[in-house]
C-alpha cells in the first residue's frame, strides 16, 4: 500500500478547484485494486453557499463525483508513466452509476473517508464499488463504470 498527498493527486487527476473532491490518498494498492481517500468538507465549499442556505448539505451528485474521482485515482495510480514525462497517459471518464444509495447527509465539518474497490477491469473499461463513510458510518455507496481515455497534451 502506498499513500500520497495533493501534489500527486493533481498529477493524476485533471480536476481543479472547485471541482477537485480528494484531499489525500491514505491507502492505494499498487495493483490498482483498492484505494482509500479523504475529503474534508469545509463551510467554504462553494456548493454549501446555495445548497441549502441555513441548512448546508453536500449535494448527492457530488458524493458520487467524489467516489468517481477516487476510482480514477485507484486506476491511474497503478498505470505506467507516460513516456513523454507526464504522470499518466490516461484520464478516467465516468460511464455509469448503479445502485447509488444516500444513507446520511454530509455537512460542513465532516471528513469523508472514500473507499473504492475494483470489481473488474478489462482493456479500457472497468467497474468499481465505492462508499463514503463519515464517523465510521456509511453516508453513500454506489457502483460505477468507467473508461480510460488517452490524456490530451496541455
Secondary structure, 3 states (H helix, E strand, C coil): CEEECHHHHHHHCCCCCCCCCCCEEEEECCCCCEEEEEEECCCCCHHHHHCCCCCCCCCHHHHHHHHHHHHHHHHHCCCCCCCCCCCCCEEEEEEEEEEEEECCCCCCCCEEEEEEEEEEEECCEEEEEEEEEECCEEEEEEEEEEEEEECCCC
